[in-house]
Amino acid sequence: MISFVEPIDFEAALQELAAKHLLPTDMSSAEIRQLAKALRERSLFSARTTKVDILQTYREQIAEILNGDTNLATGRARVQDMLDALRYDPKLGFPDDEDLDIPPA
């Protein structure tokens, strides 16, 4: 998780983002909060997101925003387009999650 306790410059934010390991997980937000703080701080994750390519897209869009290569609205739209293409439903999750016993977020 990126900490926003104190402002940091864009270059430092990019370095912190690049250092994070992608952590696909079927854990809920509450379960993730129980992980060691050090693990949470060095990982990029999203509750009930088991697909590493989704996390990679998140990382890429965040980096493009921090680099000034795109704006926040465009980055959000690109992420939404990816989720739409994967047929993600906020209430039901991804179409194959139920087969993998992954409950909706």
N, C-alpha and C positions, 0 to 999 in steps of 0.2 A: 504494500500500500504506500502511495506517495504521501508523505507527511507535509501538511501545509501550515505548520506551526509558525515558521518564519519564512518570509519571502526569499526566494533564491532566483538568480538570473536564469535566463533561458538555457545557456550553455550548461550550467550545473544541473538543471532539470533534465536536459538531454542525456548527460552522463549518468545520472541516477536511473533514468529509464532504460538506457542501454545495459546497465549492470544487472537489471532485474531478470530473474529466471522465469520463464513461463511455467505456470503451475496449473495444469488442467485438473479439475476436481469435480466430484459430484456432491461435495459438501454444501450445506446451506450457509447463509451469512452468519448465523449464530454459531455453527460449528467452526467456521473459519476464524471467528473471533477467539476461539479457544486455543488456536495454534500459538506456538511461541512467537512472541513479538518479533524476534530476529528473523524468523522465517517469513512472516508477513511483510516485513520491511524490505526483504530482498527478492520478493516474488511479485509477479504480475498475474492476477487471478480475477475471476468473477464467479460468484456463487453459481453452482450447478452448471458450470461451463467445462465440459470434458474434452472439447475439441481445441487442440492446440492452434489450428489455423485461425480460429476466431480470436484467440488471444494475440496472435501475431498481427492480425488486422488492427486490433485495438492499439497495439504498440506502434504500428506504422502510422496510423492516423494521428495519434498523440504526437509523435515525432514530427510529422508534417506541420502540425499546428505550431509546435514549439519552434520549428525552423522558419516559420513564416511562409512555408510553401503553399499553405491553404489556410482557410479561416475555419472557425469553430462550426459554423453552419454547414459548410461543405464536408468537413470531417464527420459530423454527425450523420449527414445524408448518406455518405459512403458506407458507414457502419450499418445504417438502417437498410440500405440496399442489399448488403451482404446478408443480414439477418432475414430479410424478405426472401432472398434467393434460396436460403436454407430452410425456408418455411417455418421460421421460429414464431411461436405464439407465446406472448407474455404469460398467459394463464396455464398453458399446457406444456410449454417448453419446446424442444425440437421433436420432430416426428418420430425419431428412433429412440428417444430417451426412455420411453415406457418399456420398450423391449430390453433395455439395459438396466431396468429397475432404478432409474434416476427419476426422482419425483420432480414435479415442476418447481421452479424457483418461487 
